[in-house]
């Protein structure tokens, strides 16, 4: 970020940029006022480029720095050291864990919790203001493309009767002697054909089903519903690299609608084979723990699923069923290596515009807000401050995905890096240093990233 001296006029403003920066970062905000220079000064070593100051400046005197003027926010050598993991299990759950109510999910609270600071404020609330700023990557065309690409996901209930599990009796009789191996192979083949990048099957752990729906109804499923089919959809690598600009939101929206397309058709296929199928999307149950159980990956510091193939650059959908599928198992060694690597890497926390991701090696059993489900040992993000930035940004944000060292094209270099992380964890700090050195995770120019689609 840079302050343009020719436009900045502190004598004719109320210091809105300073207040905006303090609102995000607190008293140690990177934006301060120099009495000698008689203008704001930005500390580039701590600036997270959240654009709060840019949005509030009445003279458009604050701009995004050019590539030649950018400075590193933090030395890649200033990293936390690693330590051995205390367990090889994919995650730890407390004995008194209670199922989480869906109404406490941050996106439900927006329209159902009057005490939430951003009650009734959708993520597009400030989109017009951002578009009018004429910032590269915040144009109307990108915004409208992203908003329109949500169409299928937002209308998935109307697109399929299978969404309401209470109205999904088996449409055909079950085979008298089902071949579990063949059924599992057919389901996975069908999911891949429909567009899934990854698919796994888990024994349904009912702790991960929400206790109640957004409407307050208790989620109760027949005992026969004992499998969770979990699919992951890859998001566009180049578009995600523009985050928090609007092309990244296009990749996210397309991922969600691809989720809807796959889950609707796969659930219909399962029903026509004679079994029950509950199409979930983001609803009904927690996606990440079910994905871990299905062998797709592990929690990261940012609270997102990290997969071997695509890192956190995936969207997750689930289908709950009574089809007698053979469950997959988590990769214990990979899961352990992810936790150890996240202890050494804080790139997602450093690049988070709202500083909602915790630093340090210590995981906890509960978060700070009602939108954190307690009882699982992990790093808890702050959903409220994360969502607040989305509102200010006029769209969602994927900085944590963009910056994660696991977010790479699935090529030989990526596979070699995974091998080093898993088998030589003492090199984790070096891996993160090299990630900085080669520029992985930096924001790409939104104006040129569409070129590959021309």
C-alpha positions in Angstrom: 0.0 0.0 0.0 1.2 3.5 -0.7 0.0 7.1 0.2 0.0 9.5 -2.7 1.4 12.8 -1.3 -0.2 14.9 -4.0 -3.7 13.7 -3.1 -3.5 13.3 0.7 -4.9 16.3 2.6 -5.1 15.6 6.3 -6.3 19.1 7.1 -9.5 18.4 5.1 -10.4 14.9 6.5 -11.1 13.3 9.8 -8.5 10.6 9.6 -10.9 8.0 8.5 -8.1 5.8 7.2 -6.5 5.7 10.6 -9.7 4.7 12.3 -10.3 2.0 9.7 -6.9 0.5 10.2 -7.2 0.5 14.0 -10.7 -1.2 13.7 -9.0 -4.1 11.9 -5.6 -4.3 13.6 -6.1 -2.6 17.0 -3.7 -0.1 18.5 -0.7 -1.7 16.8 -2.2 -0.9 13.4 0.3 -0.6 10.5 -1.1 2.8 9.5 0.1 5.7 11.6 0.4 9.5 11.4 3.7 11.2 11.0 3.7 14.7 12.5 7.0 15.5 10.7 5.7 14.5 7.3 2.1 15.7 8.2 0.6 12.6 6.5 -0.2 9.0 7.2 2.7 6.5 7.1 2.2 2.8 6.3 4.4 0.2 7.9 4.8 -2.3 5.0 6.3 -4.9 7.3 2.9 -5.3 9.2 0.4 -4.2 6.5 -1.9 -7.0 5.5 -3.3 -5.1 2.5 -6.9 -5.5 3.8 -7.8 -2.3 1.9 -9.6 -0.8 4.9 -7.7 2.5 4.6 -8.1 2.6 0.8 -11.9 2.2 1.2 -12.3 5.0 3.6 -10.0 7.6 2.1 -12.2 10.4 0.7 -9.5 11.6 -1.7 -8.4 8.2 -3.1 -4.9 9.0 -1.9 -4.2 5.5 -0.8 -3.4 3.0 -3.5 -2.1 -0.6 -3.9 1.7 -0.5 -4.3 3.2 -1.3 -7.6 5.2 -4.5 -7.9 8.5 -2.4 -8.0 7.6 -0.7 -4.8 6.3 -3.6 -2.8 8.2 -4.8 0.3 8.0 -8.1 2.0 5.6 -8.0 5.0 7.7 -10.4 7.0 11.0 -12.2 6.7 10.5 -15.8 5.7 13.2 -16.6 8.3 11.0 -15.4 11.2 9.1 -18.6 11.6 8.0 -20.7 14.5 10.0 -23.9 15.1 8.3 -27.3 14.8 7.9 -29.9 17.5 6.8 -33.6 17.4 3.1 -34.3 17.2 1.6 -35.9 20.3 -0.7 -38.2 18.4 -1.0 -39.9 15.1 -4.8 -39.6 15.0 -6.3 -37.3 12.4 -7.9 -35.2 15.1 -8.7 -35.2 18.8 -12.3 -34.8 20.2 -13.2 -34.2 23.8 -15.3 -36.7 25.6 -18.0 -34.1 26.3 -18.3 -32.9 22.7 -21.8 -31.7 21.8 -23.2 -31.5 18.3 -23.2 -28.0 16.9 -26.4 -26.2 16.0 -26.5 -25.1 12.3 -28.0 -21.7 13.3 -24.7 -20.7 14.9 -22.8 -21.0 11.6 -21.7 -17.5 10.7 -23.7 -17.4 7.5 -26.8 -18.4 9.3 -26.3 -15.8 12.0 -26.2 -13.1 9.3 -30.0 -13.4 9.0 -31.0 -15.1 12.2 -28.9 -13.5 15.0 -29.9 -9.9 15.8 -26.9 -9.7 18.2 -24.4 -10.3 15.4 -22.7 -7.0 14.5 -23.3 -7.6 10.8 -26.9 -8.8 11.1 -28.8 -8.6 7.7 -25.6 -7.4 6.0 -24.8 -9.8 3.1 -21.3 -10.1 1.7 -22.3 -7.9 -1.3 -23.3 -5.0 0.9 -20.4 -2.8 0.0 -19.8 -4.2 -3.5 -21.1 -1.1 -5.3 -18.7 1.2 -3.3 -15.8 -1.1 -4.1 -16.7 -1.2 -7.8 -16.9 2.6 -7.9 -13.4 2.8 -6.5 -12.1 1.4 -9.9 -9.5 -0.8 -8.2 -7.9 -3.4 -10.5 -9.7 -6.7 -10.0 -12.9 -5.0 -8.5 -14.7 -4.4 -11.8 -18.4 -4.9 -12.3 -17.9 -7.7 -14.9 -16.0 -9.9 -12.5 -18.5 -9.1 -9.7 -21.5 -10.0 -11.8 -19.9 -13.2 -13.2 -19.2 -14.4 -9.6 -22.7 -13.5 -8.4 -24.3 -15.2 -11.4 -22.2 -18.3 -11.0 -23.9 -19.0 -7.6 -27.2 -19.6 -9.4 -27.2 -23.4 -9.4 -26.0 -23.7 -5.8 -28.5 -21.2 -4.5 -31.4 -23.0 -6.3 -30.3 -26.6 -5.6 -33.4 -27.2 -3.4 -35.7 -26.5 -6.4 -33.5 -28.5 -8.7 -33.8 -31.8 -6.8 -36.3 -33.3 -4.5 -33.5 -35.4 -2.9 -32.5 -32.3 -0.8 -35.2 -32.9 1.7 -34.2 -36.2 3.4 -37.6 -36.6 4.9 -39.1 -37.0 1.4 -36.6 -39.4 0.0 -37.9 -43.0 0.3 -36.0 -45.5 -1.9 -37.3 -45.2 -5.4 -36.4 -48.8 -6.4 -36.0 -52.0 -4.5 -32.5 -52.8 -3.1 -30.5 -55.6 -4.6 -30.9 -58.8 -2.6 -27.2 -59.5 -2.5 -25.4 -56.2 -3.1 -21.7 -56.4 -4.1 -20.2 -53.7 -1.9 -17.0 -53.5 -3.9 -18.8 -53.0 -7.2 -21.2 -50.4 -5.6 -18.3 -48.4 -4.2 -16.4 -48.5 -7.5 -19.6 -47.4 -9.4 -20.3 -44.5 -7.0 -16.7 -43.2 -7.2 -16.6 -43.6 -11.0 -19.9 -41.7 -11.3 -18.7 -38.9 -9.0 -15.5 -38.5 -11.1 -17.5 -38.5 -14.3 -19.8 -35.8 -12.9 -16.7 -33.6 -12.1 -15.5 -34.5 -8.7 -11.7 -34.0 -8.3 -11.6 -36.3 -5.2 -14.1 -38.7 -3.6 -14.0 -40.7 -0.4 -16.4 -42.7 1.7 -16.6 -42.6 5.5 -18.6 -44.4 8.2 -21.0 -41.7 9.3 -19.9 -40.2 12.6 -23.1 -38.6 13.9 -21.2 -36.2 16.0 -20.6 -34.2 12.8 -24.3 -33.9 12.0 -25.7 -30.5 13.1 -27.9 -30.9 16.2 -30.6 -28.6 14.8 -31.3 -27.0 11.5 -31.4 -23.2 10.9 -35.1 -23.4 11.5 -34.5 -25.1 14.9 -35.7 -28.6 13.9 -33.7 -31.5 15.2 -31.7 -33.5 12.7 -32.7 -37.2 13.3 -31.8 -39.8 10.7 -32.7 -43.5 10.5 -30.0 -45.8 11.8 -29.6 -47.2 8.3 -28.1 -43.9 7.1 -24.5 -44.9 8.0 -22.3 -43.7 5.2 -21.1 -40.3 4.1 -19.9 -39.8 0.5 -17.6 -36.8 0.4 -16.6 -35.1 -2.8 -14.0 -32.3 -3.3 -14.1 -30.0 -6.3 -10.9 -28.2 -7.4 -11.1 -24.5 -7.7 -9.2 -22.6 -10.4 -5.6 -22.0 -9.3 -5.0 -18.8 -11.3 -8.2 -17.1 -10.2 -7.7 -18.0 -6.5 -4.3 -16.3 -6.8 -6.0 -13.0 -7.3 -7.7 -13.0 -3.9 -9.2 -10.9 -2.3 -10.0 -9.4 -5.7 -13.2 -10.5 -7.4 -11.9 -13.1 -9.9 -11.1 -15.3 -6.9 -14.8 -15.1 -5.9 -15.7 -16.4 -9.4 -13.6 -19.5 -8.7 -15.4 -20.0 -5.4 -18.8 -19.5 -6.8 -18.2 -22.0 -9.6 -16.9 -24.5 -7.1 -20.2 -24.3 -5.1 -22.4 -24.7 -8.2 -20.2 -27.6 -9.3 -20.9 -29.1 -5.8 -24.6 -28.7 -6.4 -24.4 -30.3 -9.8 -22.5 -33.3 -8.6 -24.4 -33.9 -5.4 -27.8 -33.6 -7.0 -27.1 -36.1 -9.8 -25.1 -38.5 -7.6 -27.9 -38.6 -5.0 -30.4 -39.2 -7.7 -28.3 -42.1 -9.1 -28.1 -43.6 -5.6 -31.8 -43.4 -5.1 -32.5 -45.0 -8.5 -30.2 -47.8 -7.4 -32.6 -48.5 -4.5 -31.0 -46.6 -1.6 -31.7 -43.5 0.4 -29.5 -40.4 -0.3 -29.4 -37.1 1.5 -27.8 -34.3 -0.5 -26.1 -31.9 1.9 -23.9 -29.3 0.3 -22.7 -27.1 3.2 -25.8 -28.0 5.2 -26.9 -30.8 7.5 -23.4 -31.8 8.7 -19.9 -30.4 9.2 -18.0 -30.9 6.0 -14.3 -30.9 7.1 -14.3 -33.7 9.7 -16.4 -35.9 7.4 -13.9 -35.2 4.6 -11.0 -36.2 7.0 -12.9 -39.4 7.9 -13.2 -40.1 4.2 -9.5 -39.9 3.7 -9.4 -36.7 1.7 -7.1 -34.7 3.9 -6.6 -32.9 7.2 -7.5 -29.6 9.1 -5.1 -26.7 8.5 -4.3 -23.7 10.7 -6.9 -21.8 8.7 -9.6 -24.4 9.6 -9.9 -25.5 6.0 -9.4 -29.0 4.6 -5.9 -29.5 3.2 -5.8 -32.2 0.5 -2.7 -33.9 -0.9 -3.6 -33.0 -4.5 -4.8 -29.5 -4.3 -4.1 -28.2 -0.8 -7.0 -26.2 0.6 -8.1 -25.1 -3.0 -11.3 -27.3 -2.9 -14.9 -27.1 -2.1 -16.6 -30.0 -0.3 -20.0 -31.6 -0.7 -21.5 -34.6 1.1 -24.2 -37.2 0.5 -25.4 -39.3 3.4 -26.7 -42.7 2.4 -27.6 -46.3 3.5 -25.8 -47.7 0.4 -23.4 -50.4 1.8 -20.2 -48.8 0.5 -16.7 -49.7 1.6 -15.4 -46.8 3.7 -12.0 -45.3 3.1 -9.6 -44.4 5.9 -7.6 -41.2 6.7 -4.0 -41.2 5.8 -2.6 -40.9 9.3 1.0 -40.0 8.3 -0.2 -37.2 5.9 -2.6 -35.9 8.6 0.2 -35.8 11.1 2.6 -34.0 8.7 0.0 -31.3 8.0 -0.4 -30.5 11.7 3.4 -30.4 12.1 3.8 -28.2 9.0 1.1 -25.8 10.1 3.0 -25.3 13.4 6.0 -24.1 11.4 4.0 -22.1 8.8 2.0 -19.0 9.5 1.6 -17.7 6.0 -2.3 -17.9 6.1 -2.3 -15.9 9.4 0.1 -13.3 8.0 -1.8 -12.7 4.8 -5.3 -12.8 6.4 -6.7 -9.2 5.9 -8.7 -9.3 9.1 -6.1 -11.2 11.1 -8.8 -13.8 12.0 -6.4 -16.8 11.9 -4.4 -17.5 15.1 -0.6 -17.5 15.3 1.6 -19.9 17.3 1.9 -23.7 17.6 -0.7 -24.3 20.3 -4.1 -25.6 19.3 -7.1 -25.2 21.7 -10.3 -27.0 22.5 -12.6 -24.0 21.9 -12.7 -20.7 20.0 -13.7 -17.2 21.1 -17.2 -17.0 19.6 -20.4 -18.9 19.3 -19.6 -19.7 15.6 -16.7 -21.9 16.8 -17.8 -25.4 17.6 -15.9 -26.4 20.8 -14.6 -29.8 21.7 -12.1 -30.4 18.8 -8.4 -29.7 19.3 -7.4 -27.3 16.5 -6.6 -23.7 15.6 -9.8 -21.7 15.8 -10.3 -18.8 13.4 -12.6 -15.8 14.3 -15.6 -16.1 11.9 -17.0 -12.7 12.9 -13.9 -10.6 11.9 -13.4 -12.8 8.8 -17.0 -12.1 7.7 -16.6 -8.4 8.6 -13.8 -8.2 6.0 -16.0 -9.9 3.4 -18.6 -7.3 3.9 -16.0 -4.5 3.6 -14.5 -6.2 0.5 -17.9 -6.5 -1.2 -17.2 -10.2 -1.8 -15.6 -13.2 -0.2 -11.9 -13.7 0.4 -9.5 -16.6 -0.3 -6.2 -15.2 1.0 -5.7 -18.1 3.3 -6.1 -20.6 0.4 -4.0 -18.5 -1.9 -1.1 -18.2 0.5 -1.0 -21.8 1.8 2.1 -23.6 0.7 0.0 -26.7 0.0 -1.8 -24.7 -2.7 0.2 -25.7 -5.8 -0.6 -27.2 -9.2 -0.5 -31.0 -8.7 2.8 -31.5 -10.5 6.1 -33.3 -9.7 7.4 -30.3 -7.7 4.3 -30.4 -5.5 4.5 -34.1 -5.0 8.2 -33.9 -4.1 7.5 -31.1 -1.6 4.8 -33.2 0.0 7.3 -36.1 0.4 9.8 -33.8 2.0 7.2 -32.4 4.5 6.0 -35.9 5.4 9.4 -37.7 5.7 11.8 -34.8 6.6 9.7 -32.6 8.9 12.9 -30.9 10.3 13.0 -29.1 6.9 9.5 -27.5 7.3 10.9 -24.1 8.1 13.1 -24.3 5.0 10.2 -25.4 2.8 8.2 -22.3 4.0 11.3 -20.1 3.4 11.5 -21.4 -0.2 7.8 -20.9 -0.7 8.4 -17.2 0.1 11.5 -17.0 -2.0 9.9 -18.3 -5.2 6.9 -16.1 -4.7 4.2 -18.8 -4.2 1.1 -17.4 -2.6 1.5 -13.8 -3.7 -1.5 -12.0 -5.1 -1.4 -12.2 -8.9 -2.4 -9.2 -11.1 -6.2 -9.5 -11.6 -6.0 -7.7 -14.9 -3.9 -10.4 -16.6 -5.1 -13.6 -14.9 -8.0 -14.1 -17.3 -5.5 -14.3 -20.3 -5.3 -18.1 -20.1 -9.1 -18.3 -20.7 -8.9 -16.1 -23.9 
